[in-house]
Amino acid sequence: MIHVINFDSMMKMVSLGRCDFLPLSIFEGEGELLKVKEMYPNLTFSTKVLFHYDQKMYFYVKSSNPELAQQVQSGLKAMIDSGRFLQFMQNHPLTKSAFPLSKYTESTKFPLDDSELTLF
C-alpha cells in the first residue's frame, strides 16, 4: 500500500495510473479538478459512485473561552432548526456546486459507518 499525503502527488499518482481513483467530496471534487486541469487533462470528476457518510465539521476555540464555544454551538443549532444552514450551504461558493442533492439519485452509493471513529 502506498501512502501519499501531498495533494499534488495524489493527483499525479492517479494521472499516471498508479492508482485508479482519488475520492474527493462532492463539495471539493469539481473545484479541485478545475485547478489542475491543465496539469492533468486526463482526469475527470465523476459522481457515478459515491461513498455516503455523515459530514463532520469541527470548530475549535480556546478552552479559556467557553462562551464563544456556546455561541457557535447555539448559532449553528438555530441555523439548522430554521433551515438557514441548508440555505447557507446551497449558496456558499465552496459548497453550492453539490446542490441540488437530487442530481445524485442515479449514483451508486456505498454508505460508510464512521460511528466508531475516534479522533484520538
N, C-alpha and C positions, 0 to 999 in steps of 0.2 A: 504494500500500500504506500502510495506517495502522499506526503503531507506538504501542502503549499499554503503559505499564509499571505503572500503578496497577491493582490487582486490582478495586477498585470500578468504575473506569472501564471495565475489560474486561467486567464483568458488565452494566453499563449499555449498552454497545455491542451485546451480544447481545440484551438485553431490548428494545432499540429497533429491532432488525432491521438494524442497520448491518453486522453480520456474522452468519454462520449458526451458528457454534458456538465454544466455548472448550474446548480439550482440557485435561482435568484427569486426574490419575492415578486409578486405581481406589481408591487409598488416601485421596485427599483429596476427590474429587468430591462424594460424598453429604454429608459433613460441611460442606463449604464452602457447598453449596446450602441446607442446613438453617439456616445462619447468616443467610442473606439472603432466605429465602423470603417474608417479609413485604414486603420492599422490591421483590422481583422475583418475584411469584407466577406469572408466565407461563413461568418457566424450569423445565426438568426435567433430571435427570441420567440419562443412558442409557448402557448398556454394550453396545448392539447392534453398534456399530462400535468396535473397539479398535486403537490403534497399539501394537504389541508390540515392546518393546526391553528390553535388559538394564538392570536398575536399578543405577545407580551411586550409591555412598554414599562420601563423603569425610570423614575425620576429620583435624582439624588439631591439631598440638601444636607447642610451641615447638621450634625447631631445637636449642636447648640442652638438650632433654630426650629424647634418643633412646631411653632406657629406657622411658619412657611409651609412645612410638610402638610399640616392640616388644611391650610388654604388651598394648596394644589389639589389635595385629595377631594375636598368638598367642591371645588370648582369643576373638576373633571366629572365628578358624580352628577352635579347639576347639569352639565352639558349633555351627559349621556341620557339622563332622565328626561330632558326636554327635547331630545333629538338634535340638538345643535352640534353635538360631537360628530355624528354621521354627516351632517351638512358641512361641517368643517373639513372632514376627510374628503368628501366629494369635491370640494372646491380648492383644496390646498395644492399648490404646484407640485409637491413631492408625491402626492397620493391620488390625485384626481384621475390619472390615466387608468387606474384599476377599476373605475366605475363606468357604467353600472355593472354590478356583480352578475347580473343576468347574462352577460356575454360569456360566462363560463359554464353555462348549463350543459353544453355538449362536451366539456372537458372531462377526461377520465381523472377521477380524484382518488388519491390514496390518503386516508385520514391517518395522522400521526398523533399518538397519545404521548404527551410530554408531562403528564401529571406527576410523574415520579422524578422529573428533572430537578436537580438542585444546583444552585449557583456555587456553593462552597462545599 
